[in-house]
C-alpha cells in the first residue's frame, strides 16, 4: 500500500510541477505540492501528532468568551496552551495561522504598559551616555538611547518599574515571618527529589540563569535600582559601566582593529560564584563573538576594512569599534535566537513534542484598524518580574550538591535554619569577589586556563554541558526549594515587602486571569493550602513571590513544557514577547544593514536542522569541535534529558528517533582538521564513500562502470555540438541589451555556466523532464536541479561547518532519493516496459510532463553493461548518482574560475589568445584545454588541500585528476573548452562595471592555510560560485 501511495504522491507532485509557469518573474522557483501529495502528507502528520482541537476544548473556549472582559479567564482550562497547539499544528503558510499569531503576539505585548505607568522610585538625575553618531546603529554600553522618545528607558542604573500598583492595605506587621513561610511552604524535604515532569534538564535552567542575569542586577545598597539594562543585550558577556559586579567593557576587548574580545572572557563576576553551567555558556558566546568578528572582517562586505588592520591608532580604533559593535549586534541576536527557539521552545514544550513552531515575535503587525503594532519602543523591567524569575525550586541534584558545598564553606558550616540575612550578606560580600580584577584571569568550576592561549579546555567545558544535559531539573511547586537557599528566599520575601508589590490575586487580575477565591483553589494539596491559610488568613493577602512559588504547578502537556505555577506560566509569555519586540536591536534595528548581510543570515534558524530550529546546537557544535557528533541527541536537545526525549519520540512513533545517537557523546581523541569549521578541504575518498552510503544505502556501487560508459558516450562527435548549442542558447536567452549602449550583459555564472551541465545531464544522461520555454510542462527547473546537485556535492566532497552537516545531509538525501527514483523509473521502463504499477504511474506522469527520451541511448547502454556484472536497477541508479551528480557543480565551478582568471587585468594577452582560438573554431579545443591546465596552477580556489595527509604532509590536489563524472580529465578536456569557446567568441567580452563584474568571494586563513570562499545569494559561504556579470558588444 505504501508503495502505491508513494507512486501516487510522486505523480501528483510531478503533475503539479508541470502545470507551474515556466517564468516565475523573479518569484519562488519551488512548485507547490500536488493536491493528492499534500493530502497524503497531512494525513500522515495528523496520525503522528494528533488533532489540534476537539470537543474537550469547548469549556476553555466558552470560558474565554464569557470572562474575557469579566472577572478573568480560568487558566486551569488551558486555553492558552490549546491556542498554541492549534497554531503549531496548522500549516505555517496558512493565512488564518498568521492572523492568529499576529493577534496573539499583539495581545501579549499589550499585557504590559509601554512605557511603564509607575516606578519604585524617581529616576536619578543623569544624562544618557554619549552615543557617537556612526553610519550604523549599535547598542550602547549601558542601554541608553534604545527608546527615541525616552532615552533613559531601560538604562542600567535606573529604578525598577512597577507593573501592578497595589491597593492592598495589609500592614507589614501582620505578614508572617519569612523564615516560617519558607519552612511551611517552600522548603524541599531532605533526601527527596522530584524530576521535572516536562523532562527539562539542568542546562535549561543554566540558560534561564543567564537570561535572568542579563536583565536583573539589583543594587546592593539600594534595592530599588537595577544595575543592568532591561534588554537581552548580553551584558553578562560584555559588561557595563554601572554594576560593581561587572567588568568594564574596555577590560574585555583587544582593541587591535579586529573587533574581537580576549579569549574565553565574560564580564559578570556574579556567575563565577554559581554552578558552572552558565559560565560555560558565556564562554561559548565569547567564542561566537570572535568567530563573527573574524568573518565580518574577512568578508568585508562594503570594502571599508583593512586586514591587517591599519597602523594608525585612530583609524585602527575606528575599525575596531565598528567591527565590535556590529559583532555585538549579531551575537546578541544569536543569543536572542537561543532564547526564542531553544529556551521558549522548552517553555512551550514544542521541542519535546517535535514541533519547530515558534512565535515570530519580531514580525511587523498591522492591526485590523490599519494601525501598526508597536515595535522597538524600549522596555523597563519591573520589580514583579524580578520576583517571578526566582526559580530555585528547579535546582537539579548536582547543582544542589554544589550549592550545599559552597554554602557550607562560606557560612562555616552553620545550620541553614540559623543563618541570618546579616550572616549571609557579610559572608557573600567576602566570597563573591574575583581573585583578580582582570577578567582574562577569571576561572570557575575548577577549570584552569591554558597558560599560553588563556583558553579553557574544550573537553572540560563540554563535560559540564553534557553533565547538565543528562541531569534532570527539579519540578516546580510548593516545598521544592533546597534548604540551603532558605536565607536567599527570606531576602526575596523581604525585598518584595520593601517594594510593596501587589498580591498574587492582584497580579492575576492584571493579566486577565480569574482571581483565586480561596487557598484550596490556589493549591489543592491540603498540607499546603492549610499552612498558607494559617499564615495569611485570606487568599487576598497572599504575597506575590510566595504565591507564585507555592501555587500548584502545571503538569506536562502539549503547549506546556516549563510546568511552573499557573500564574507564572501566563506572565512569562507576555514578558518574552516584550523583551523581544520592545528591544529595537532585536526587532526594528536588527537588519542586514546594521548586522551585515552575512551576520544577519548567520542568526537565521532552520526548522529542519534536527533540533527543530534550535540555535544552541549551532553554538555547541561550532565552538566545541570534536566534543559532539552531528547526530548526538545531547547536542540537538541540550535543554531536555535525552532519555525523556527518546521516550516521547517513541510514544508518538516519530520516525526521526532512529536518526539520533542517544548515548552520551565521547570526545574524539584527535580532532580531524576542520572539524566544526567550514573549509575547502576535500574529505578523504573513504569518507566520501561513507557519506554516499549514508545517502543511498549499501549496495553494489560500480563507479568504474559508470565512468567507462560515460566517457564512451561523451566521446562521440555530437557532444561538442550539444554543449555548444546549450551554451549559445542560454547566453542568447539571458542576455539583456543595455539601453543607450551597443552592448549586452549577462550573468554568465548563474544563468549560463551553472546551467550548461544541468541541461546536458538532465536531458542526455539522467532523463529528467526540465521545465523550459521549449518544454513548458516539464517538472524540474534547471535552477532547482543545480541547487540540489550543489547541496549533494557539498555534503559528499567537503568539510562542512559542523552545525550545517545535519541539513546538508538531509538536503543531499532528498536529492539522492529524488534522483534515484527518477533514474530507476527510466531504467525500469527500459528494462520492463510500462507494465508495472510504478511504471504505469510514471509513464502517465511523464506523458503529462512532456518528457523526452534523449537519455535512453545512454541509459540503455549502461543498463546492459550493468546487468552483465550482476547489478540491479537500484545498484545502477545509485552508481550513476554517486558519479555524476557531485561532478555537475564542480564542472561549473572550475569553468567559472577559469573565466574569472582570464578576465583579470593581468591576463589580457591570454584573453586575446582565447578570443582568437574561439574564432578559429572547434579545432582549437585542445589548445584551450592546455591553457586551462596551466591556469589552474595559479587559481587558489582550485587548489584545495586534500584532507588525506601523505606521510603527515598535506598534498595539493589538482581538481582535474582522480575525479569522476564530468570532472574526469578526458571528459573535462572535451566539454569545458566548448563552453569557454562559446563565451570567448562573444565580441569584446569583459567584466560588467562595478562589483557585479567580480565573483563575490573572500579569502581567510583556516588551519593556517589561506582558503577562498564564495558568497551565495543568501550571503552564506559556499564552495560554488553563484554570480558574475559580463558584458559584450551587441
N, C-alpha and C positions, 0 to 999 in steps of 0.2 A: 504493500500500500504506500509506504513512504517513497519508494522509487517512482510510482505513478504520480504522487503529489509533487515530488521534486521535478519531474519532467513537465507536468502541467504548469508549475510555478515558473520554470525556466522559459517555457513557451510564452507564457503570459508576459514575462519581462521582455522577451525578445520582440514581441508584437508591440508592446508599449514603446520600446525604444525605437522601433522602426517608424512609428507614427509621429515621433517628435520631429520638430522642424530641423532642417539642416543648419540654417543660420540662426544662432541664438541672439544675434545682435549684441554681443558682449555680456549676455546673461549666463546663468548657470549651464554648464555642459551636461550635467547629470540628468538623465531622463527619470521621471517618476516611476516607481514600481508599478507593474501591471496590477489591475484590479484583483484578479484571482490571486496573484502572488502576495499582495498586501493582505488580502483576507486570510490566506493561509498563515502568514506571519503573525497577524493579530490574534488568530485563534491559538496558535502555539504560545504566544506571550501570555494570553489570558489563562491558559491552562497552568502555566508556571507561576504567575503572580496572583491569580485570583481576581475577582471583580473589584472595581473601585468603590462602588456604593451598593447598598442593598436595603431591604426592609428594616434591618436593625438600626439603620442610621436615621430613621424618621424622627425618633424622640429628640435627637440633638438638633435637627433642623427646625422642628416645631418650637422647641425651647428658645432657639435663637430668634425666631420670628416674634414670639410673644414677649421676650425680655430684652431684646437688643437695646431698646430705648427705655427700658423699665428698670427693675431692681438689679438686673445683671444676668449674664449668661451662666448657666450651671456648667462649669468646666469639667465636671465629672461625667458628662455625657460625650466628651471628646470631640466636639465639633471642630476644633482647630486641627486636630490630628486627622480627622476624616477629610477635611478640605485639602490638607497637604497630600494625603494619599491619593485623593481624586486627581489633583493636578499632576502628581508624579506618574500616574498610570494613563493619563490622556496623551495623545500624540503631541510631541513637543511643538510641532508647527501648527497645531490647532488654534484657530482664532479665538475660540472660547477659552482655551487654556491661557493664552496670552492676556486676554482681558481679565480673567480671574487672577492671574499673577499680579497684574498692574493694580487691580483693586485691593488685593491682599496686602501688597507691599505699601501702597499709599496709606491704607488704613493703619497698619502697624507703625508707620512713620509718624502719623498724626496722633499716636498714643501719647507722645511726649511733646511738651510745648517747645517751640522754636521761635525766638530764643527763650531760655528759661524764665519763668514768671517770678521766681524767688531764689535767694541765695542764703547761705548760712551766715554770711557777714558781708559788710560793704567791701567792694573791691579796693585793694590798695592803690594809692595814687602813684602809679607807674606808667611810663610811656612804652609803647611797643618797641621791641628791639629794632635796631637798624636793619632794613631789608633791602640791600643794594639792588637797583634795577638791572636786570640782565635780559638777554634775548630769549629767556625761557622762564617758566615758573618753577619754583622749588620750595621745599619745606624749610621753614625757619627752624633754628635750633630749639627754641622753647615753645613753639606752637603759636607764635604771633601771626597776625595777618591772614589767618585762614578764612576769616569772615571779612568781606569787604565792608560790610556795614558796621561790624563791631570788632575791630582789630584785636582786642584782648580776649575775645570769646574763646574759651578752651585753652588759654595760655597756661603754662606751668607757673605756679605761684599764685594762682587765683583761688578764691573760695569755692567750695563745692556748691552746686546749685541744689535747690530743694524741689523735688518733683511734686510732692503732695503736702501742701500746708495742712498741718494737723489742727483739728478742732477738739482734740481730746483734752479733757480737764483733769485727768488723773494726776495728782501731785506726786512728785518723785518719792516722797516719803512713804507712799502707800504701795510702791512697787517692791516686789520680793528681792531678797538678797541674790546677787548674780551667782555666787557660788552655789547656793541652794538650787537655783534654776538649772545650773549645769548638772548638778548631781541627779536631779529628778527627771530632767527632760532631754539632756544632750549626751551624757556620758556613756561611752561604749563599754559594755561589761568586759571584764578582763578575760582573756583567753577565747573570746568569741570573734568569729569573722563571718560576714555575710557578703558573698561575692555580688558584684554589681549585676542586676538582672538583665541589663542590656548588653552584657559582655564587654563593656568598656575596660580598657587596660589602664594601668598606671601611667603610661605615656600620654594618654589623652589628657590627664589632669596635670601632667608636666607642661603640656601646651597651654592648658587653661591657666596655669600659674604665670606663664609668660604673657598671656593676654591681660590678665589681671594686673600684673606689674607694669604693663605698658600704660595703663590708664589710671592707676591708683598709686599714690606715694604720699600718704598723709604726713604732714609736717609734724616733727616730734614734739615741738613746743606749742604749736597752735593747730589743734585738730580740725579747725575749720578750713585750713589751706591744703590744697592738693599740689604737691611739688613736682608733678609731672603733667604733661598736656593731656587733654581729653580726646586724643586721637591715637589710632593704631599706627604710630609713626616709628615704631621700633626704637623708642628711646632707651629701653634696656640695652640695646646694642650700641646706639650712637651717643648715649649720654645727653645731658643738657646742662645749662648753666645755672640752675636753680637748686636742685636737690643736693644735699650734702652727701648722700649715698651714691651719687652718680659721678663718674669721672668726667672732667671737662672734655668736650669733643676733640679739642686740639691734642689731647694725650693719646688719642686712638688712631690718628691719621699719620700717613707717611710724608705728605707734602712734597712728593718727588715728581709731580706732574702726571702721575698715572691715576690719581683719584682713589688709590687703594688705602685700606686700613692695614695696621700691623697684623701679623699672623695671630689668628685664634684669640682675638681680644673681644671684650664687650665692656659696656660702660656702667652697669648697675651692680654695685658691690653687694646689694641685698641678696642676690642669687648665689653668692659664694657660700652662704650660710643656710642653704636649703638642700633637700635631696638633689643630687647632681643632674637629674634628667633635664631640667630646664636650662641649666648652664650648657649642656651638650647641644641642645637645640640652638642656643645663641652662637656657639662656636660654628655650627654649620651655616648659620645665616651670615656670620662674618666671612666665611669662605665663599659663600654665594656672592657677597658684595664684591670681593676681589675678582671672582670669576666674571661677573657682569662688567666691572670696570675694565678688565683686560679686553673683553670683547668690544666694548664701546670704543676704546682707544684703537684697537686693531682694525675694526670695520671703518671707523672714521667717516660716518655717513655724509657729513657736509664738507669733508676735506679741510677742516679747520685745526686739527690736532697735529702736533709734531711727535714723531716716535723714532728715535729717542726724544724725550721732552726737551723744550728749549733750555739753554743755559742761563738766559736772563731770568733773574729771580722773579721779577714782576710778571713776566709772561708765563713762567712756569707755574706760579701760584694761580694765575687766572685759569690756566688749562686744568690744573689740579682741582680747583673749585668747581669748574663746570662738570668735569667727569664725575667728581664725588657727588654733586647734587643730583645729577641725572641718575647716577647709580643708586643713590639712596631712594629716589622715587621708585625705581624699578624693584629694588629689593623690598621696600615697604609694600609695594603692590603684590609682590610674590608672597610675602608674609600674609597679606590680607587674603590671598587665594588659599593659603593653607587654612586660615581661619574659616573662610566661607565654604570651602569644598570638603576639607577633612574634618575640621572641628564642628562646624554646623551640620555637616553630613552625619557626624556621630550623634550630635544633639537630637536630630530629627530621625535617627535610625535608618537613614537612606542607605548608607554604606553597608550596614548589616543586612539590609533587605535586598541588596544587589541592585539598587537604583542609582543612576547617575543624575537624577533630577536634583537641581539646586535652584533656589530662588535667585533670579537675576536682579540683584539688589541695586546695581548701579545704572539700570536702564532709564532712559528718558520716558516719562509718563505724561501723556496728555489726557486730562480728565474729560468726562462727558460734556462739561460746560466749556471745553476747549482751553481751559486754563492748564498751564504746565505745572506739574507737581514739583515742589522744591527739590533742589539738588545742590550739594556743595555749599550750604549756607552756614556751616560751622556748628559746633557742638560744645556743650559744657556738661561734664559728667556730674551725677548727683550723689548726695550722701546715701539716699536709699539704695542705690545700686552698689555702693561701696559695701553695704551690709549684705546685700543679696548674694554677692560673689564670695562669701566666706564658705568655701566648700570643704571644710576639714573632715566632714563625715566620709568623704570618698577616699581617704588615705589608705593606700594599699598596705599589705603586711610588711613588705620590705621597707617602705617609707616610714611606717610606724616604728619599725626597729631602729631606723636611722634617727628619727626624732627622739626616741627614748634614750639612745646612746648619747646624743648631743645634749639633751636637756639634763641628763644625769651629770654630765661633765660641767656644764656652765652653772648649774644650780647646786653643784657639790653634793649630789645625792639626796637632797631634801625631798621629802614626800610631796607628791604633786598637790595633794589637798591642803598642804600647809604653805605653799608658795604664794606670796602676796604679789600684788601688782608692783609694789616698790622693789621687792626681791628680783622680779623678772626684768624690769626696766634697767635696774642697776647692772645686773649680770649681762643682759643682752647688749647694753651700751658698751661694755668692755669687750664682749665677744665679737660683735658684728662690726669689726674694723679690719680692713685688709692689712696684711702684714707689711705691704709696700704700697705707696700711692700710685705707682706705675702699673697700669693695667696689663702691660706686657709681661709682668711677673706674677700676675694673679694665677693661683691654682685652686683646684676644688676636687672634691670627691676622691682624694688620694691620688689623683693623676699628676704626673710630672711633665713639664715641658722638655722638649729636646733642647739641649744647651746651645746648639748651633742654629737650628731653624726656628726655635721657640714655638714649634707646633706641638700639639698633643698627638699621641699615638692613635692612628685610625682604629686599630683593633680595640683599644681601651675605650674609645668613645662609642664604638659600635656595641661593645658588650653592655654598656649601661643602657643603651636604647633597646637591645634585644631583651635584657632582663625586664625592662619596664613594659615591653610589649606583652610578654608572657605572664606578667604579674597582674591578676585581676584587681581592678579598683574595688573599693568597698561600696556597698549600697548606701543611698541617701536615706534619711528619715530620723525619727526620734531615737535617742540613745545610741548613736552611731559614731560620735566624735571621740577620738583617742583621749585617754585620761591625761596624757602628758600636756595636751593643749588646753587644759582647764583654765589656766591663768590667761591664755590668749582669748578664750571665749569670754571670760569675765571682763577683760578690757574691751572687747567688742560690744558687750551689753552696756557697759558704762559709756562707751563712745556714742552709741545710739541715743542714750538718755541725755548726754550732754548736747546733742544736736536737736533734741526734742522732735525726733522723727515721728511720722504718723504711726498709727496702729496697723495691725495686719488687715483688719476689715476696711479701714480707710484706704489702704493700698489696693485692695481688691476692688473696691468700688471705683477707684480712679481708673482702673483698667477695664471697667465694664463687666466685672465678674460678680456673681452673686455673693454677698457677704454671708459669713457663717452665722447661723442662728444660735449655735451652742458649740461647746468644745467637742462633743461627740461627732458632729458634722466635720469638724476640722481634722480630727484623728480618731477613728472608731476603736482604737485599742484602749480598753478600759484603764489599763495601768497609766497610759499617757494622758487621756482626757481627764481622769480623776485627779491626777497630780497637777495638771495645768489649772484645773478649776480651783484646787486648793490654794494654788499660788496666786492666781489673778482674780478669782471670784466671778468675773463676767467675761465672755468672749470678746466684747468690745474693748477690753483693757489689755488684750494680749499684745505684747510688744512685737514690733516688726521682725527683728532679727530672730528672736526665739520662735515666733510664729512661723517664719519661713523654714527654719531648720527642723523643727519638730512636727510640722504638718505631715499628714500621710503622704507618702511618696507614690508616684505612679509606677505601675508595672510596665514591662516591655511590651510594646505593641507596634503595629505599623504606624509610622509618623511620630513615634516617641522612642528615642534612644538614650537620652540622658537620664530619664527616670528620676528627676528631682521631685520636690514637692510640687503640687499642682500650681500654686501661685508663681513659684519661680519659673516653671515651665512656660507660663504665659508671658511673663515680663521679659525674660532674656531674649525672646524673639523680637520684641519691639526694640530692645537695646541693640541687637545685632544689626537690624535694619538701619537704625540711626547712626551707629558707628561707621557704617559703610556709606550711606547716602549723604550724611552731613559733612563728611570729610571731602573737601574738594579734590584732594590728591588721590582719592580712591574712586572718584566719580568724574566730575566735570573737567578736572585738570589732569586726569590720568589718560594721557593721549600719546600717540606716537611722536607728536611734536615735542613734548616735554621729556618723554622717556627714551627717545629714538625708536625707529621702527623695529629694529631688532629687539630692543629691550621690551617693547610693548608686546610683541608676539611671544617672547620667552615666558611671559606670565600667562599666556593662554593655556587653558586646560583642555585636555582631550578626554571626553567621556568614555572612550574605548581603550584607555591605557591600561586596563587590568585592575585599576584602583577605583573605577567609577569616577574618574576626574580628579583623583587625589593629587595634591601638589607636594605633600610631604615626601611621597615616594620619589619624586624627581630630585628633591633636595638630598635625600639619603643616598640614592644611587650615584648622584653626581659628585658628592663630596666625601664619600666613604668607599672609594674604589676597592673592589675585591672583597668587601665585607658582606655583601649581599649579591645574590644572583637575581636576574630579572624575573624569575619565576617564583621567588620566595614569597610566601604569604606574609611573612614578617615585615617585608618592605612594602607590600601592597596594602596591608591593613594594619598599620602600626598602632592605631588607636583602639583596636579590638583584640581580645585574646584569641589567638589563631584557632584553638580548638573550638571555640564558640562560633567563629565564622564558618568553619568547616561543617559544624553540626547544622547550622541554619541553612547552609547551601545544600546539604544533603537532604534536609527535610523538604525543601521546596524543589528538589530534583533539578538543581541548576547544573547544566552540562559543563559549566566552566570550572566546577570543583576539581576536575582532573587536570586542569592546566597549571595548577599551583603545586609548589613543593611545600608541604606543611611542616617539615622538620625544621628545627632550629638551624639557622644558617651557620655554616662553618666557614671561617675566613680562609681564603686561599693562601697557601704558604708563600707562593710567589705570585705577585700581581702581574698579569700579562701587560705588555706595553700597550698603552692606550685605553686600558680598562676604565670605563667611566668617562672617557674623553673622546669626542668625535675626531677621528684622524682620517687621513687619506692613505692609511696603510692597508694594502690588500691583505686579507687574512690568509692563512695557510690553505693549501689545497685540501688537506683533510678536514679543516674547519669548514671550508666551503661545502664539501660533500656532506658534512653533518647537518649543515643548515638546509641543504637541498632535501636531504632525507626527512628533516623535520617538516618541510613544506609538502612533500609529495609522498611520504611514506617509504617504507623499504620495498624495493622491487629490483628488477633486473635493469639497471641503468647502463646503457651501452653508448658512451659518448663517442667513441671512435667510429662506430657505425654511422651515427648521425652526421658527424663531421665529414666522413668519406662521401656520403650521399649528397650532402650539401655542396661540397666542393665540386663534385661531378656535375651537379645540376647548374651551379653558378658559372661553371667554366664554359657554358655554351655562349656563342657569339651574341645571342639575343639579349643576354643580361646587360651588356653595355647600353643597348638601346632602351631597355626598360628603365634603368636608373636615370639615363639622360632625359627620357620623356617625363618621368615623375618630377625630377628636379626643375625642369623648364616650366612645367605646368604649375607647380607650386609657386615659383617665382612670379610668373605672369598673373596668377590669381590673387596674390597677396601684395603685389607692388602697388603703390599709391603715387599718382602724379603730384608733384609739389607745385601748387599754383604759383605762377609768376616766375617759375624756373623751368628750364628744359631738362629736368631730372626727375627720377623716381626714387622712392626709398622703400625698403622692405626690412622687416625684422627677419634677418636671414637665419637666425637660430631657431626661434620659436615656431615660425611658420614654414620653414624650408628644411634646414639640416636635421632638426629633430624629427621631422615628419617623413623624410625620404625612406629611411629603413622601416618605419612603421607601415607605410603604404606597401612596400615591397614584401615584407614578411607576412603581413595580413593577407594580401591578395595572392601571393605566389608560393608561400611556404605553409602557413597555418590554415588558410581558408576561413578567414573571419570576414563577415559582411560589414564593410566600412560604410559609414554614413557620410556621403559626399554629395556634391552637386550632381555628379554623374550617377549616383546611386542614392537618391533621397530617402529610400525606405530601408537603408542599411541600419545596422544596430549600433555599431561601435564608432564613436567619434575618434578620429586619429589622435586628438589631443588627450582624450581619456586613456587610450591604449598606451600612449607614450608615458603618461604619469604612472600607470600600473606597472609597466615594464621597468621604469626607473626605480620605483619603490622596491620591486623584486630584486633588481640588480644591486641596489644599495645594501639591502639586507644580506644578500648572498656573498658579496665580494668584499665589503669594507667593514672596518670597525665602526660602530655607531656610538653616539652619545648614549651612555647606559640607560637613561630614562626613556629613550626613544625606541629601545630594542623591542619592547612588547608590541608597540603599534606597528613598527616596521615589519615584525614577524607576522602580525595579523594581516596587514595590507598585502604582504608578499604571499601569504597563504590564500587570501581571497583571489589574487591574481592567478596563482597556481591552480586553484580549484576551477576557476572560470576557464582558463586556457586548456586545462586537461579535459574538461567536459566538451569544449568545442572541438579540440583535436580528436578526441575519442569518438565523438559523434561523426566526424568526417571519415575517420578510419573505419568505423562500424559500417557506415554507408557504403564505402568502397569494398569492404570485406563481405558484408552480408546483405546488402541492399536495404530496402526500406521496411522489410517485413519483421519488425520488432517494435515493441511499444515505444521505446525511446527513439528508434529510427523513424517511425511514423510521425511522432510528435515533432522531431527535429526537422523532418522533411517539410511538414506543413509550415512550421515557423520559418524555415529557410526560404520557402517559396514566398511567404509574405514579405520577408526582408529583402527580396530581390537578390539573393546571394548568388554570386558567380562561382564557378568551379575551376578557376585558373590554377588553384593549388593541387588539383587532382593528379597532375602528372608527377609532381614531386612526391606527394603522399603515397601514391600507388607504388612507386619505386621503393620508397622507404618501408612501406608495409611488407612488400615482397621480401626485401632484404632482411627485415626484422624477423619474419616468420621462419626464414631459413636458419636463424640462430636460436630459435625456440622462444622468441619474445612474444608476449601477448600485446593486445592493443593498449592496455594501461601502461605496460612497460615502454612501448614505443612513444606514447604521448608524453610520459614523464621524461624520457630521454630527450625528446625534442624540446620540451620546456627548459630542461637544465642547460642545454647547449645554446639555444637560440635567444631566448628572452633576455638574459643578462647582457648579451652582446649588443643589443639594439642601442641602449643609451651610451654604451661605451663607444660604439662606432660614431655616433653623433658628437660625443664629447671630443674625440680626437680630431675629427674633421673641423669642428668649430675652432679649436685652439690652433690648428694649423692655419686656418683662415685669419684668425686674430693675429697670429705671429707675422704673417706675410703682409698684413695691413699696417704694421708698425712703421714708423718713420725710418728706422734704420734698416728696413728690409725693402726699400724702394726698388733696388735693382732686381731682387728676386721677384717682386711683384710684376715688374716689367717682363721678366723672362716668362713668368707663368701666363701672363696675358698673351704673349706671343705663342706659347705652347698651346693654349686653349684655342687660339685662332687657327693653328695648324691642323687641328682635328684629332680624332681618336688615336692616331698613331703615336702621339706624344704621351699617352698614358703611362708607359714605363718610366719616362723621364720625370713626370710629376710624382710618381711613386718614389723615385730615388730622392727627389727634393724633400719629400715628406719624411723619409727615414733620417735624412740629415738634420732636418728642422727639429725633430723630436728630441734630439740631444740638448737643445737649447731652451726647451719649454719646461719650467719646473713642475707645473701641474701634471705633466705627462711622465714624470719620473717618480711615482710613489715608491716608498720603501717597501720591500717585501717583508711581511711580518715573520716569515720563516728565516731565522738567522742561520747563516752558514758559518760554523766554527766560531760562533759568538759575534760575527760581524754582520751588519745589515747590508744585504745585497740590493743593488739598484735594479729594478725590473723594467725592461723595455715593454711598453704596453702592447707591442705588436708581436711579441714572442710568447709562445706557450699559452695562447688564449684562443678560445674556441669561437664557433659560430661566425658571425660577420667580422670578428676581430682576428680570425686565423690569418696568418700572413698572406697566403695566396689569395684569399677572398678579399681582404682589405686592399691589397695591391691592385686588384682588378676593379673594385667598385668605388673606392674613395676617390681615385683620380677622376672618375666620370663626374661625380658631384662637384669636385673642385673646379674641373674644367668648365662645367656649366656656369659656375659663379664667375670665374675669371674671364669668361667670354663676354660678360656684360661690359659695355663701353665705359671706360674710366671708373671702374668700381673703386669705392673709397668709403671711409667711415662717415657716418652721418654726423652733423655738428653736435657739440655738447656731449654730455655724459652718455646719452643713448648710443653713441658710436663706440662705446667701450664695454667690454664684458664687466658686469658687476661682480667684483671679486676682491679678496684681500688676502694678504699673507701674514701668518702668525707663526710663532715658534711653538711646536708641540713636541714634548720629549726631546728637546734640544735640536730639533730639526725644523727648518722652515717649510711650511706647507701652505698651499694655496687653496682657498675655499671659494666657492661661488655662492652668491646670494640669490635665492629664488624669488619668485614673485610675491611670496608672503614674508619676505625678509628673514627666512630661515637659511641655515647653512646646508650646502649640498655639494656633492662631487660633480654635479652635472650643470653645465652652463644652461641658462634659460633665455637670454635675450641679447641681441646685438643688432643695432640698426645700421644698415649700409645704404649708400646712395650710388646711383649710376646714371649715366646720360641716357635720356629717353630716345 
